């Protein structure tokens, strides 16, 4: 198997526009701790999860109701020795109609089994896409990481 990039697929009853809108509502399914805009070409946003993971991504392709691609510009994991993991990878959402359903194919291009973070990332993306994004699309409520409590010093 040549393609080892992480991929998962979900199928929903909602139409491609509803799916596209949910994908771009990154705060609604990935994390409430997102800074920046997440819905149009050229937008840059930062994801932050405690002191464990910080990621900056840019929307490099946005085709309404069909495709969204993020380019990972910067990344930090507290738990990996290789600090370059994820940098230069692409997070791809492809939306297709399958009969009377809508298919979302999520691929993290460049996230491969050789990465130190692969097992953790595999489990995290599986949860965020197959559970949180799926629920956001189908019920209107995802389960993103909550916003960190801010210490007032």
N, CA, C and O atoms as a GROMACS GRO file, in nm:
protein
  612
    1UNK      N    1   0.084  -0.118   0.000
    1UNK     CA    2   0.000   0.000   0.000
    1UNK      C    3   0.088   0.124   0.000
    1UNK      O    4   0.161   0.149   0.097
    2UNK      N    5   0.083   0.202  -0.107
    2UNK     CA    6   0.167   0.320  -0.119
    2UNK      C    7   0.117   0.436  -0.035
    2UNK      O    8   0.196   0.507   0.028
    3UNK      N    9  -0.014   0.456  -0.032
    3UNK     CA   10  -0.070   0.570   0.039
    3UNK      C   11  -0.091   0.535   0.186
    3UNK      O   12  -0.182   0.460   0.220
    4UNK      N   13  -0.004   0.590   0.272
    4UNK     CA   14  -0.015   0.562   0.415
    4UNK      C   15  -0.069   0.681   0.492
    4UNK      O   16  -0.073   0.679   0.615
    5UNK      N   17  -0.111   0.786   0.420
    5UNK     CA   18  -0.167   0.903   0.488
    5UNK      C   19  -0.290   0.862   0.567
    5UNK      O   20  -0.363   0.771   0.528
    6UNK      N   21  -0.313   0.930   0.680
    6UNK     CA   22  -0.432   0.901   0.759
    6UNK      C   23  -0.557   0.946   0.684
    6UNK      O   24  -0.565   1.060   0.639
    7UNK      N   25  -0.652   0.856   0.669
    7UNK     CA   26  -0.779   0.886   0.601
    7UNK      C   27  -0.893   0.821   0.678
    7UNK      O   28  -0.881   0.708   0.726
    8UNK      N   29  -1.003   0.892   0.689
    8UNK     CA   30  -1.126   0.834   0.743
    8UNK      C   31  -1.243   0.893   0.665
    8UNK      O   32  -1.235   1.004   0.613
    9UNK      N   33  -1.351   0.817   0.657
    9UNK     CA   34  -1.468   0.857   0.577
    9UNK      C   35  -1.593   0.849   0.664
    9UNK      O   36  -1.612   0.753   0.739
   10UNK      N   37  -1.677   0.952   0.654
   10UNK     CA   38  -1.808   0.946   0.719
   10UNK      C   39  -1.916   0.975   0.615
   10UNK      O   40  -1.892   1.044   0.516
   11UNK      N   41  -2.034   0.922   0.639
   11UNK     CA   42  -2.149   0.937   0.550
   11UNK      C   43  -2.264   0.996   0.631
   11UNK      O   44  -2.295   0.946   0.739
   12UNK      N   45  -2.326   1.101   0.579
   12UNK     CA   46  -2.433   1.169   0.652
   12UNK      C   47  -2.552   1.195   0.559
   12UNK      O   48  -2.540   1.186   0.437
   13UNK      N   49  -2.666   1.226   0.619
   13UNK     CA   50  -2.787   1.257   0.542
   13UNK      C   51  -2.792   1.402   0.497
   13UNK      O   52  -2.866   1.436   0.405
   14UNK      N   53  -2.714   1.489   0.560
   14UNK     CA   54  -2.719   1.632   0.530
   14UNK      C   55  -2.659   1.660   0.392
   14UNK      O   56  -2.582   1.580   0.339
   15UNK      N   57  -2.696   1.776   0.336
   15UNK     CA   58  -2.650   1.810   0.201
   15UNK      C   59  -2.507   1.867   0.205
   15UNK      O   60  -2.458   1.903   0.312
   16UNK      N   61  -2.440   1.874   0.089
   16UNK     CA   62  -2.302   1.921   0.084
   16UNK      C   63  -2.280   2.060   0.145
   16UNK      O   64  -2.175   2.086   0.203
   17UNK      N   65  -2.377   2.151   0.131
   17UNK     CA   66  -2.360   2.284   0.190
   17UNK      C   67  -2.358   2.277   0.342
   17UNK      O   68  -2.276   2.343   0.406
   18UNK      N   69  -2.447   2.198   0.400
   18UNK     CA   70  -2.449   2.182   0.546
   18UNK      C   71  -2.317   2.120   0.595
   18UNK      O   72  -2.264   2.160   0.699
   19UNK      N   73  -2.266   2.025   0.520
   19UNK     CA   74  -2.139   1.959   0.554
   19UNK      C   75  -2.024   2.060   0.545
   19UNK      O   76  -1.942   2.069   0.636
   20UNK      N   77  -2.018   2.134   0.435
   20UNK     CA   78  -1.914   2.234   0.413
   20UNK      C   79  -1.914   2.337   0.526
   20UNK      O   80  -1.809   2.372   0.579
   21UNK      N   81  -2.032   2.386   0.562
   21UNK     CA   82  -2.044   2.485   0.669
   21UNK      C   83  -1.996   2.428   0.803
   21UNK      O   84  -1.930   2.498   0.880
   22UNK      N   85  -2.028   2.304   0.830
   22UNK     CA   86  -1.984   2.240   0.955
   22UNK      C   87  -1.833   2.222   0.958
   22UNK      O   88  -1.770   2.248   1.061
   23UNK      N   89  -1.774   2.179   0.848
   23UNK     CA   90  -1.628   2.163   0.841
   23UNK      C   91  -1.559   2.296   0.874
   23UNK      O   92  -1.462   2.299   0.949
   24UNK      N   93  -1.610   2.404   0.818
   24UNK     CA   94  -1.549   2.536   0.838
   24UNK      C   95  -1.578   2.595   0.976
   24UNK      O   96  -1.518   2.696   1.014
   25UNK      N   97  -1.669   2.534   1.049
   25UNK     CA   98  -1.696   2.574   1.188
   25UNK      C   99  -1.600   2.495   1.278
   25UNK      O  100  -1.644   2.413   1.359
   26UNK      N  101  -1.471   2.521   1.263
   26UNK     CA  102  -1.368   2.442   1.331
   26UNK      C  103  -1.384   2.448   1.483
   26UNK      O  104  -1.354   2.350   1.552
   27UNK      N  105  -1.431   2.561   1.535
   27UNK     CA  106  -1.455   2.574   1.680
   27UNK      C  107  -1.568   2.482   1.726
   27UNK      O  108  -1.577   2.448   1.844
   28UNK      N  109  -1.655   2.443   1.635
   28UNK     CA  110  -1.769   2.360   1.669
   28UNK      C  111  -1.739   2.212   1.676
   28UNK      O  112  -1.818   2.135   1.731
   29UNK      N  113  -1.624   2.168   1.619
   29UNK     CA  114  -1.594   2.025   1.624
   29UNK      C  115  -1.450   1.992   1.666
   29UNK      O  116  -1.426   1.883   1.718
   30UNK      N  117  -1.352   2.084   1.646
   30UNK     CA  118  -1.213   2.051   1.684
   30UNK      C  119  -1.178   2.112   1.819
   30UNK      O  120  -1.144   2.042   1.913
   31UNK      N  121  -1.187   2.244   1.826
   31UNK     CA  122  -1.151   2.310   1.951
   31UNK      C  123  -1.212   2.449   1.959
   31UNK      O  124  -1.216   2.522   1.861
   32UNK      N  125  -1.259   2.484   2.078
   32UNK     CA  126  -1.304   2.620   2.101
   32UNK      C  127  -1.184   2.714   2.112
   32UNK      O  128  -1.200   2.836   2.112
   33UNK      N  129  -1.065   2.656   2.123
   33UNK     CA  130  -0.941   2.731   2.140
   33UNK      C  131  -0.875   2.756   2.003
   33UNK      O  132  -0.759   2.723   1.982
   34UNK      N  133  -0.952   2.815   1.911
   34UNK     CA  134  -0.904   2.848   1.777
   34UNK      C  135  -0.896   3.000   1.768
   34UNK      O  136  -0.991   3.071   1.803
   35UNK      N  137  -0.783   3.050   1.720
   35UNK     CA  138  -0.768   3.194   1.699
   35UNK      C  139  -0.754   3.218   1.549
   35UNK      O  140  -0.674   3.153   1.482
   36UNK      N  141  -0.834   3.310   1.497
   36UNK     CA  142  -0.830   3.341   1.354
   36UNK      C  143  -0.953   3.287   1.284
   36UNK      O  144  -1.032   3.213   1.341
   37UNK      N  145  -0.966   3.325   1.157
   37UNK     CA  146  -1.080   3.282   1.076
   37UNK      C  147  -1.051   3.147   1.012
   37UNK      O  148  -0.936   3.113   0.986
   38UNK      N  149  -1.158   3.070   0.986
   38UNK     CA  150  -1.141   2.933   0.938
   38UNK      C  151  -1.231   2.899   0.820
   38UNK      O  152  -1.264   2.782   0.799
   39UNK      N  153  -1.271   3.000   0.741
   39UNK     CA  154  -1.369   2.964   0.638
   39UNK      C  155  -1.344   3.015   0.498
   39UNK      O  156  -1.418   2.978   0.406
   40UNK      N  157  -1.240   3.098   0.475
   40UNK     CA  158  -1.219   3.142   0.337
   40UNK      C  159  -1.073   3.129   0.297
   40UNK      O  160  -0.984   3.124   0.382
   41UNK      N  161  -1.051   3.124   0.167
   41UNK     CA  162  -0.917   3.107   0.112
   41UNK      C  163  -0.822   3.210   0.170
   41UNK      O  164  -0.853   3.330   0.173
   42UNK      N  165  -0.708   3.164   0.217
   42UNK     CA  166  -0.606   3.254   0.273
   42UNK      C  167  -0.617   3.275   0.423
   42UNK      O  168  -0.525   3.328   0.485
   43UNK      N  169  -0.730   3.233   0.483
   43UNK     CA  170  -0.742   3.246   0.628
   43UNK      C  171  -0.632   3.165   0.697
   43UNK      O  172  -0.597   3.056   0.653
   44UNK      N  173  -0.579   3.221   0.806
   44UNK     CA  174  -0.480   3.152   0.887
   44UNK      C  175  -0.537   3.145   1.028
   44UNK      O  176  -0.587   3.244   1.081
   45UNK      N  177  -0.529   3.026   1.089
   45UNK     CA  178  -0.578   3.011   1.225
   45UNK      C  179  -0.480   2.928   1.307
   45UNK      O  180  -0.399   2.852   1.254
   46UNK      N  181  -0.491   2.946   1.438
   46UNK     CA  182  -0.406   2.871   1.530
   46UNK      C  183  -0.493   2.786   1.621
   46UNK      O  184  -0.590   2.834   1.680
   47UNK      N  185  -0.457   2.658   1.630
   47UNK     CA  186  -0.520   2.563   1.720
   47UNK      C  187  -0.429   2.551   1.842
   47UNK      O  188  -0.306   2.549   1.828
   48UNK      N  189  -0.489   2.543   1.960
   48UNK     CA  190  -0.410   2.535   2.082
   48UNK      C  191  -0.478   2.439   2.178
   48UNK      O  192  -0.596   2.454   2.208
   49UNK      N  193  -0.404   2.340   2.226
   49UNK     CA  194  -0.456   2.250   2.328
   49UNK      C  195  -0.356   2.242   2.442
   49UNK      O  196  -0.252   2.177   2.432
   50UNK      N  197  -0.389   2.311   2.551
   50UNK     CA  198  -0.304   2.318   2.670
   50UNK      C  199  -0.160   2.346   2.627
   50UNK      O  200  -0.137   2.427   2.537
   51UNK      N  201  -0.062   2.281   2.691
   51UNK     CA  202   0.076   2.297   2.645
   51UNK      C  203   0.120   2.173   2.566
   51UNK      O  204   0.239   2.147   2.550
   52UNK      N  205   0.021   2.098   2.518
   52UNK     CA  206   0.047   1.972   2.450
   52UNK      C  207   0.059   1.988   2.298
   52UNK      O  208   0.146   1.927   2.236
   53UNK      N  209  -0.027   2.071   2.239
   53UNK     CA  210  -0.030   2.082   2.092
   53UNK      C  211  -0.069   2.223   2.051
   53UNK      O  212  -0.171   2.276   2.094
   54UNK      N  213   0.015   2.282   1.967
   54UNK     CA  214  -0.014   2.412   1.906
   54UNK      C  215   0.013   2.397   1.757
   54UNK      O  216   0.116   2.344   1.716
   55UNK      N  217  -0.082   2.443   1.677
   55UNK     CA  218  -0.073   2.424   1.532
   55UNK      C  219  -0.125   2.549   1.461
   55UNK      O  220  -0.229   2.603   1.498
   56UNK      N  221  -0.051   2.594   1.359
   56UNK     CA  222  -0.098   2.706   1.277
   56UNK      C  223  -0.120   2.654   1.135
   56UNK      O  224  -0.033   2.589   1.077
   57UNK      N  225  -0.238   2.683   1.081
   57UNK     CA  226  -0.274   2.633   0.949
   57UNK      C  227  -0.333   2.744   0.863
   57UNK      O  228  -0.390   2.840   0.914
   58UNK      N  229  -0.317   2.728   0.733
   58UNK     CA  230  -0.369   2.824   0.636
   58UNK      C  231  -0.460   2.751   0.538
   58UNK      O  232  -0.427   2.643   0.491
   59UNK      N  233  -0.575   2.811   0.509
   59UNK     CA  234  -0.665   2.754   0.410
   59UNK      C  235  -0.610   2.784   0.271
   59UNK      O  236  -0.608   2.899   0.228
   60UNK      N  237  -0.565   2.680   0.202
   60UNK     CA  238  -0.502   2.699   0.071
   60UNK      C  239  -0.593   2.657  -0.044
   60UNK      O  240  -0.563   2.684  -0.161
   61UNK      N  241  -0.703   2.591  -0.011
   61UNK     CA  242  -0.801   2.556  -0.114
   61UNK      C  243  -0.939   2.553  -0.048
   61UNK      O  244  -0.959   2.485   0.053
   62UNK      N  245  -1.031   2.627  -0.104
   62UNK     CA  246  -1.169   2.630  -0.054
   62UNK      C  247  -1.262   2.629  -0.175
   62UNK      O  248  -1.276   2.730  -0.245
   63UNK      N  249  -1.325   2.516  -0.199
   63UNK     CA  250  -1.422   2.502  -0.308
   63UNK      C  251  -1.556   2.476  -0.240
   63UNK      O  252  -1.580   2.366  -0.190
   64UNK      N  253  -1.644   2.577  -0.238
   64UNK     CA  254  -1.770   2.563  -0.164
   64UNK      C  255  -1.842   2.432  -0.192
   64UNK      O  256  -1.863   2.393  -0.307
   65UNK      N  257  -1.880   2.365  -0.084
   65UNK     CA  258  -1.959   2.242  -0.086
   65UNK      C  259  -1.886   2.123  -0.147
   65UNK      O  260  -1.948   2.019  -0.173
   66UNK      N  261  -1.753   2.136  -0.172
   66UNK     CA  262  -1.678   2.028  -0.236
   66UNK      C  263  -1.546   1.993  -0.166
   66UNK      O  264  -1.515   1.875  -0.149
   67UNK      N  265  -1.468   2.095  -0.126
   67UNK     CA  266  -1.332   2.066  -0.080
   67UNK      C  267  -1.276   2.181   0.004
   67UNK      O  268  -1.297   2.298  -0.026
   68UNK      N  269  -1.204   2.144   0.110
   68UNK     CA  270  -1.132   2.239   0.194
   68UNK      C  271  -0.995   2.178   0.222
   68UNK      O  272  -0.985   2.061   0.258
   69UNK      N  273  -0.889   2.259   0.206
   69UNK     CA  274  -0.753   2.210   0.234
   69UNK      C  275  -0.681   2.312   0.322
   69UNK      O  276  -0.677   2.431   0.293
   70UNK      N  277  -0.625   2.260   0.432
   70UNK     CA  278  -0.541   2.340   0.521
   70UNK      C  279  -0.396   2.299   0.500
   70UNK      O  280  -0.367   2.180   0.488
   71UNK      N  281  -0.307   2.395   0.496
   71UNK     CA  282  -0.163   2.369   0.493
   71UNK      C  283  -0.111   2.399   0.634
   71UNK      O  284  -0.134   2.508   0.687
   72UNK      N  285  -0.043   2.303   0.696
   72UNK     CA  286   0.009   2.322   0.831
   72UNK      C  287   0.140   2.399   0.822
   72UNK      O  288   0.240   2.348   0.771
   73UNK      N  289   0.139   2.522   0.871
   73UNK     CA  290   0.255   2.612   0.863
   73UNK      C  291   0.351   2.592   0.980
   73UNK      O  292   0.473   2.593   0.962
   74UNK      N  293   0.295   2.575   1.099
   74UNK     CA  294   0.375   2.556   1.220
   74UNK      C  295   0.308   2.451   1.305
   74UNK      O  296   0.186   2.434   1.300
   75UNK      N  297   0.387   2.379   1.384
   75UNK     CA  298   0.330   2.279   1.472
   75UNK      C  299   0.423   2.252   1.589
   75UNK      O  300   0.545   2.254   1.575
   76UNK      N  301   0.364   2.227   1.704
   76UNK     CA  302   0.439   2.190   1.822
   76UNK      C  303   0.363   2.082   1.898
   76UNK      O  304   0.245   2.097   1.928
   77UNK      N  305   0.432   1.972   1.927
   77UNK     CA  306   0.382   1.868   2.017
   77UNK      C  307   0.477   1.862   2.135
   77UNK      O  308   0.599   1.859   2.116
   78UNK      N  309   0.426   1.859   2.255
   78UNK     CA  310   0.512   1.848   2.373
   78UNK      C  311   0.568   1.707   2.388
   78UNK      O  312   0.665   1.687   2.461
   79UNK      N  313   0.508   1.609   2.319
   79UNK     CA  314   0.540   1.469   2.343
   79UNK      C  315   0.625   1.404   2.232
   79UNK      O  316   0.646   1.282   2.234
   80UNK      N  317   0.673   1.482   2.135
   80UNK     CA  318   0.757   1.424   2.030
   80UNK      C  319   0.897   1.484   2.034
   80UNK      O  320   0.915   1.601   2.066
   81UNK      N  321   0.996   1.401   1.999
   81UNK     CA  322   1.132   1.451   1.985
   81UNK      C  323   1.147   1.529   1.855
   81UNK      O  324   1.212   1.633   1.851
   82UNK      N  325   1.085   1.477   1.748
   82UNK     CA  326   1.092   1.542   1.618
   82UNK      C  327   0.993   1.658   1.614
   82UNK      O  328   0.872   1.637   1.604
   83UNK      N  329   1.044   1.779   1.622
   83UNK     CA  330   0.958   1.898   1.628
   83UNK      C  331   0.908   1.942   1.490
   83UNK      O  332   0.837   2.042   1.479
   84UNK      N  333   0.943   1.867   1.385
   84UNK     CA  334   0.896   1.904   1.251
   84UNK      C  335   0.770   1.828   1.210
   84UNK      O  336   0.713   1.854   1.104
   85UNK      N  337   0.724   1.735   1.295
   85UNK     CA  338   0.605   1.659   1.257
   85UNK      C  339   0.487   1.752   1.232
   85UNK      O  340   0.465   1.848   1.306
   86UNK      N  341   0.413   1.721   1.129
   86UNK     CA  342   0.295   1.793   1.080
   86UNK      C  343   0.332   1.913   0.993
   86UNK      O  344   0.252   1.950   0.907
   87UNK      N  345   0.447   1.975   1.012
   87UNK     CA  346   0.481   2.095   0.935
   87UNK      C  347   0.492   2.058   0.787
   87UNK      O  348   0.565   1.966   0.750
   88UNK      N  349   0.418   2.131   0.703
   88UNK     CA  350   0.416   2.103   0.560
   88UNK      C  351   0.317   1.996   0.518
   88UNK      O  352   0.308   1.962   0.400
   89UNK      N  353   0.243   1.942   0.614
   89UNK     CA  354   0.140   1.844   0.579
   89UNK      C  355   0.012   1.918   0.543
   89UNK      O  356  -0.001   2.038   0.568
   90UNK      N  357  -0.082   1.846   0.485
   90UNK     CA  358  -0.209   1.908   0.447
   90UNK      C  359  -0.326   1.829   0.503
   90UNK      O  360  -0.329   1.706   0.499
   91UNK      N  361  -0.423   1.903   0.555
   91UNK     CA  362  -0.546   1.846   0.608
   91UNK      C  363  -0.653   1.872   0.503
   91UNK      O  364  -0.684   1.986   0.470
   92UNK      N  365  -0.711   1.762   0.449
   92UNK     CA  366  -0.798   1.771   0.332
   92UNK      C  367  -0.937   1.715   0.365
   92UNK      O  368  -0.951   1.604   0.415
   93UNK      N  369  -1.038   1.794   0.334
   93UNK     CA  370  -1.178   1.751   0.347
   93UNK      C  371  -1.236   1.748   0.207
   93UNK      O  372  -1.240   1.852   0.139
   94UNK      N  373  -1.282   1.632   0.162
   94UNK     CA  374  -1.346   1.620   0.031
   94UNK      C  375  -1.492   1.580   0.053
   94UNK      O  376  -1.522   1.488   0.129
   95UNK      N  377  -1.581   1.651  -0.015
   95UNK     CA  378  -1.725   1.630   0.001
   95UNK      C  379  -1.782   1.578  -0.131
   95UNK      O  380  -1.765   1.641  -0.235
   96UNK      N  381  -1.849   1.463  -0.125
   96UNK     CA  382  -1.908   1.402  -0.245
   96UNK      C  383  -2.050   1.356  -0.215
   96UNK      O  384  -2.081   1.317  -0.102
   97UNK      N  385  -2.134   1.362  -0.315
   97UNK     CA  386  -2.268   1.306  -0.302
   97UNK      C  387  -2.261   1.158  -0.338
   97UNK      O  388  -2.205   1.121  -0.440
   98UNK      N  389  -2.319   1.075  -0.251
   98UNK     CA  390  -2.324   0.930  -0.273
   98UNK      C  391  -2.470   0.889  -0.262
   98UNK      O  392  -2.521   0.866  -0.152
   99UNK      N  393  -2.537   0.880  -0.376
   99UNK     CA  394  -2.681   0.852  -0.374
   99UNK      C  395  -2.752   0.968  -0.308
   99UNK      O  396  -2.738   1.083  -0.351
  100UNK      N  397  -2.829   0.941  -0.202
  100UNK     CA  398  -2.900   1.047  -0.132
  100UNK      C  399  -2.825   1.090  -0.004
  100UNK      O  400  -2.883   1.155   0.083
  101UNK      N  401  -2.699   1.052   0.007
  101UNK     CA  402  -2.617   1.087   0.123
  101UNK      C  403  -2.498   1.173   0.080
  101UNK      O  404  -2.471   1.189  -0.039
  102UNK      N  405  -2.429   1.229   0.180
  102UNK     CA  406  -2.309   1.307   0.153
  102UNK      C  407  -2.192   1.238   0.223
  102UNK      O  408  -2.198   1.207   0.342
  103UNK      N  409  -2.085   1.215   0.147
  103UNK     CA  410  -1.964   1.152   0.200
  103UNK      C  411  -1.860   1.259   0.228
  103UNK      O  412  -1.837   1.348   0.146
  104UNK      N  413  -1.798   1.249   0.344
  104UNK     CA  414  -1.685   1.335   0.377
  104UNK      C  415  -1.564   1.244   0.387
  104UNK      O  416  -1.559   1.154   0.470
  105UNK      N  417  -1.466   1.270   0.302
  105UNK     CA  418  -1.339   1.197   0.307
  105UNK      C  419  -1.237   1.291   0.368
  105UNK      O  420  -1.202   1.394   0.309
  106UNK      N  421  -1.189   1.256   0.486
  106UNK     CA  422  -1.089   1.335   0.556
  106UNK      C  423  -0.954   1.267   0.538
  106UNK      O  424  -0.939   1.148   0.568
  107UNK      N  425  -0.856   1.342   0.490
  107UNK     CA  426  -0.720   1.289   0.477
  107UNK      C  427  -0.623   1.389   0.538
  107UNK      O  428  -0.628   1.508   0.508
  108UNK      N  429  -0.536   1.339   0.624
  108UNK     CA  430  -0.424   1.422   0.671
  108UNK      C  431  -0.304   1.375   0.590
  108UNK      O  432  -0.234   1.281   0.629
  109UNK      N  433  -0.281   1.443   0.477
  109UNK     CA  434  -0.174   1.407   0.383
  109UNK      C  435  -0.039   1.439   0.448
  109UNK      O  436  -0.011   1.554   0.480
  110UNK      N  437   0.042   1.337   0.465
  110UNK     CA  438   0.172   1.355   0.529
  110UNK      C  439   0.175   1.301   0.671
  110UNK      O  440   0.283   1.284   0.728
  111UNK      N  441   0.059   1.273   0.728
  111UNK     CA  442   0.054   1.208   0.859
  111UNK      C  443   0.063   1.058   0.833
  111UNK      O  444  -0.034   0.994   0.793
  112UNK      N  445   0.181   1.003   0.857
  112UNK     CA  446   0.210   0.864   0.821
  112UNK      C  447   0.255   0.785   0.944
  112UNK      O  448   0.298   0.844   1.043
  113UNK      N  449   0.247   0.651   0.937
  113UNK     CA  450   0.281   0.567   1.052
  113UNK      C  451   0.423   0.587   1.106
  113UNK      O  452   0.450   0.554   1.222
  114UNK      N  453   0.514   0.640   1.026
  114UNK     CA  454   0.652   0.662   1.074
  114UNK      C  455   0.660   0.776   1.176
  114UNK      O  456   0.758   0.785   1.250
  115UNK      N  457   0.560   0.862   1.181
  115UNK     CA  458   0.561   0.976   1.274
  115UNK      C  459   0.550   0.927   1.418
  115UNK      O  460   0.476   0.832   1.447
  116UNK      N  461   0.623   0.992   1.509
  116UNK     CA  462   0.611   0.963   1.652
  116UNK      C  463   0.467   0.984   1.700
  116UNK      O  464   0.417   0.909   1.784
  117UNK      N  465   0.402   1.086   1.647
  117UNK     CA  466   0.268   1.123   1.694
  117UNK      C  467   0.158   1.039   1.630
  117UNK      O  468   0.041   1.056   1.663
  118UNK      N  469   0.194   0.946   1.539
  118UNK     CA  470   0.091   0.883   1.456
  118UNK      C  471  -0.022   0.817   1.537
  118UNK      O  472  -0.139   0.840   1.510
  119UNK      N  473   0.013   0.735   1.636
  119UNK     CA  474  -0.092   0.663   1.710
  119UNK      C  475  -0.183   0.760   1.782
  119UNK      O  476  -0.306   0.745   1.779
  120UNK      N  477  -0.124   0.859   1.848
  120UNK     CA  478  -0.204   0.959   1.920
  120UNK      C  479  -0.289   1.039   1.820
  120UNK      O  480  -0.408   1.061   1.843
  121UNK      N  481  -0.227   1.081   1.709
  121UNK     CA  482  -0.300   1.160   1.608
  121UNK      C  483  -0.408   1.077   1.541
  121UNK      O  484  -0.518   1.127   1.514
  122UNK      N  485  -0.379   0.951   1.513
  122UNK     CA  486  -0.478   0.860   1.454
  122UNK      C  487  -0.602   0.855   1.543
  122UNK      O  488  -0.714   0.872   1.496
  123UNK      N  489  -0.581   0.834   1.672
  123UNK     CA  490  -0.694   0.826   1.766
  123UNK      C  491  -0.766   0.959   1.778
  123UNK      O  492  -0.889   0.964   1.784
  124UNK      N  493  -0.689   1.068   1.783
  124UNK     CA  494  -0.750   1.201   1.798
  124UNK      C  495  -0.832   1.237   1.674
  124UNK      O  496  -0.948   1.277   1.687
  125UNK      N  497  -0.774   1.224   1.554
  125UNK     CA  498  -0.848   1.257   1.432
  125UNK      C  499  -0.971   1.168   1.418
  125UNK      O  500  -1.078   1.215   1.380
  126UNK      N  501  -0.957   1.039   1.450
  126UNK     CA  502  -1.072   0.949   1.441
  126UNK      C  503  -1.186   1.000   1.529
  126UNK      O  504  -1.302   1.000   1.487
  127UNK      N  505  -1.153   1.043   1.650
  127UNK     CA  506  -1.256   1.097   1.739
  127UNK      C  507  -1.312   1.229   1.686
  127UNK      O  508  -1.434   1.246   1.680
  128UNK      N  509  -1.224   1.322   1.648
  128UNK     CA  510  -1.272   1.453   1.602
  128UNK      C  511  -1.359   1.442   1.476
  128UNK      O  512  -1.460   1.510   1.465
  129UNK      N  513  -1.321   1.356   1.382
  129UNK     CA  514  -1.395   1.346   1.256
  129UNK      C  515  -1.516   1.254   1.270
  129UNK      O  516  -1.629   1.294   1.242
  130UNK      N  517  -1.492   1.130   1.314
  130UNK     CA  518  -1.598   1.029   1.316
  130UNK      C  519  -1.701   1.051   1.426
  130UNK      O  520  -1.812   0.998   1.420
  131UNK      N  521  -1.664   1.130   1.527
  131UNK     CA  522  -1.757   1.156   1.637
  131UNK      C  523  -1.797   1.304   1.640
  131UNK      O  524  -1.914   1.337   1.618
  132UNK      N  525  -1.702   1.393   1.668
  132UNK     CA  526  -1.734   1.534   1.689
  132UNK      C  527  -1.788   1.602   1.563
  132UNK      O  528  -1.895   1.663   1.567
  133UNK      N  529  -1.715   1.592   1.451
  133UNK     CA  530  -1.764   1.654   1.326
  133UNK      C  531  -1.893   1.586   1.281
  133UNK      O  532  -1.987   1.654   1.239
  134UNK      N  533  -1.898   1.454   1.289
  134UNK     CA  534  -2.019   1.381   1.252
  134UNK      C  535  -2.138   1.433   1.332
  134UNK      O  536  -2.245   1.459   1.275
  135UNK      N  537  -2.121   1.448   1.463
  135UNK     CA  538  -2.230   1.496   1.547
  135UNK      C  539  -2.265   1.641   1.518
  135UNK      O  540  -2.383   1.678   1.521
  136UNK      N  541  -2.165   1.724   1.489
  136UNK     CA  542  -2.194   1.863   1.453
  136UNK      C  543  -2.281   1.867   1.328
  136UNK      O  544  -2.378   1.942   1.321
  137UNK      N  545  -2.246   1.785   1.229
  137UNK     CA  546  -2.322   1.782   1.103
  137UNK      C  547  -2.463   1.726   1.126
  137UNK      O  548  -2.561   1.783   1.077
  138UNK      N  549  -2.474   1.617   1.201
  138UNK     CA  550  -2.602   1.546   1.210
  138UNK      C  551  -2.694   1.598   1.321
  138UNK      O  552  -2.815   1.583   1.312
  139UNK      N  553  -2.637   1.660   1.426
  139UNK     CA  554  -2.721   1.705   1.538
  139UNK      C  555  -2.706   1.854   1.567
  139UNK      O  556  -2.784   1.910   1.644
  140UNK      N  557  -2.605   1.919   1.504
  140UNK     CA  558  -2.582   2.060   1.531
  140UNK      C  559  -2.492   2.085   1.651
  140UNK      O  560  -2.465   2.200   1.686
  141UNK      N  561  -2.444   1.976   1.715
  141UNK     CA  562  -2.359   1.991   1.833
  141UNK      C  563  -2.242   1.894   1.829
  141UNK      O  564  -2.260   1.772   1.838
  142UNK      N  565  -2.120   1.948   1.814
  142UNK     CA  566  -2.000   1.867   1.819
  142UNK      C  567  -1.945   1.862   1.961
  142UNK      O  568  -2.004   1.918   2.053
  143UNK      N  569  -1.832   1.796   1.976
  143UNK     CA  570  -1.766   1.789   2.107
  143UNK      C  571  -1.621   1.836   2.094
  143UNK      O  572  -1.528   1.756   2.107
  144UNK      N  573  -1.603   1.965   2.067
  144UNK     CA  574  -1.467   2.018   2.054
  144UNK      C  575  -1.398   2.026   2.190
  144UNK      O  576  -1.464   2.018   2.294
  145UNK      N  577  -1.265   2.041   2.188
  145UNK     CA  578  -1.195   2.070   2.313
  145UNK      C  579  -1.250   2.202   2.367
  145UNK      O  580  -1.269   2.297   2.291
  146UNK      N  581  -1.277   2.207   2.497
  146UNK     CA  582  -1.326   2.334   2.553
  146UNK      C  583  -1.214   2.437   2.563
  146UNK      O  584  -1.096   2.403   2.564
  147UNK      N  585  -1.254   2.561   2.571
  147UNK     CA  586  -1.158   2.670   2.589
  147UNK      C  587  -1.087   2.654   2.722
  147UNK      O  588  -1.150   2.623   2.823
  148UNK      N  589  -0.956   2.677   2.723
  148UNK     CA  590  -0.879   2.673   2.848
  148UNK      C  591  -0.922   2.782   2.942
  148UNK      O  592  -0.956   2.892   2.899
  149UNK      N  593  -0.921   2.752   3.069
  149UNK     CA  594  -0.942   2.856   3.170
  149UNK      C  595  -0.819   2.944   3.170
  149UNK      O  596  -0.706   2.893   3.169
  150UNK      N  597  -0.837   3.074   3.172
  150UNK     CA  598  -0.725   3.168   3.170
  150UNK      C  599  -0.686   3.201   3.313
  150UNK      O  600  -0.770   3.241   3.394
  151UNK      N  601  -0.557   3.184   3.343
  151UNK     CA  602  -0.508   3.224   3.475
  151UNK      C  603  -0.494   3.374   3.478
  151UNK      O  604  -0.442   3.434   3.384
  152UNK      N  605  -0.540   3.434   3.585
  152UNK     CA  606  -0.523   3.579   3.597
  152UNK      C  607  -0.410   3.608   3.696
  152UNK      O  608  -0.427   3.598   3.817
  153UNK      N  609  -0.294   3.642   3.642
  153UNK     CA  610  -0.176   3.669   3.723
  153UNK      C  611  -0.151   3.816   3.731
  153UNK      O  612  -0.056   3.860   3.796
   0.00000   0.00000   0.00000
